[in-house]
């Protein structure tokens, strides 16, 4: 009688294992297209809202994002704290003191808020396709900022890739049929702030103290909202027209579009967290590259945006540079691990004795 019971238990465990593996397999298959769809939809949604006849108020839109995404993140944190390892996991927990917020979180939040405002403002002047081409060159900003603060060092191979990237981006700019200098400058400012935010995160929140995507939303978004709210308060106290603000009737008319846009923004951050849980960082980078290609194809064939042949060629070269850059960074990240595991002769390295 006992063997049959054990056999039944083994079969049940085997069935549960197969079911769990099948479920995880389906999740892994569905995550890349879901992430691409959410990101592309958010970009198009932002472009739609920035139309003069809809809701051309990027500053107020980002404040709404900060408020509601913070609320959504807090509710999700209460319901499922395991999605926030940087705040709940003892091995990965980030110490968030008042000094940390002032010296580390505040600069990150400020750059993040400004980059979002400028990124949405750029949709008022240029097409999604053109702005996407400018965004591809952001690795140039990040690299040179990294060199300035000592994170990176000059490398002939990396400089060669970046030179090709700059030339390809210049071709995209020269080939733009509906060129807007304001749109270019606004997007350049957004990319610079995004690069500065990335560098700040690398300096103060690296290694085991790194914030995961959802924890970043919960920690950074409220501070970004407070910063933008302070700027808005100063603007109103000085009776300035620096920040254009909508009326309550305009907000009410666009309430459905705003709700979907804000929900889309939070869903994208949630998908990124789930993606990094089940997939590798390399898969995330590759998915981002595929997303960029999908956005360009959508711009050309669905939205019928004007894209010249020079821009098509430049964008292809940009994507090639991004793939090469990603592969180079992945190789560099694996080198220290290989050096730790193997000696130059290919034998396992022995632990060195320390003198007491």
BELVENBEL-V958426 format. One record per helix or strand. SS is the DSSP state (H for helix, E for strand). FROM is the first residue (numbers start at 1). TO is the last residue. Records with the same first field share a line. If there is no record, write none. Layout:
SS=FROM-TO / FROM-TO
This chain:
H=2-49 / 58-79 / 81-83 / 85-88 / 98-122 / 128-136 / 138-149 / 156-174 / 181-204 / 207-209 / 213-237 / 248-253 / 255-278 / 281-301 / 309-341
E=342-342 / 348-348
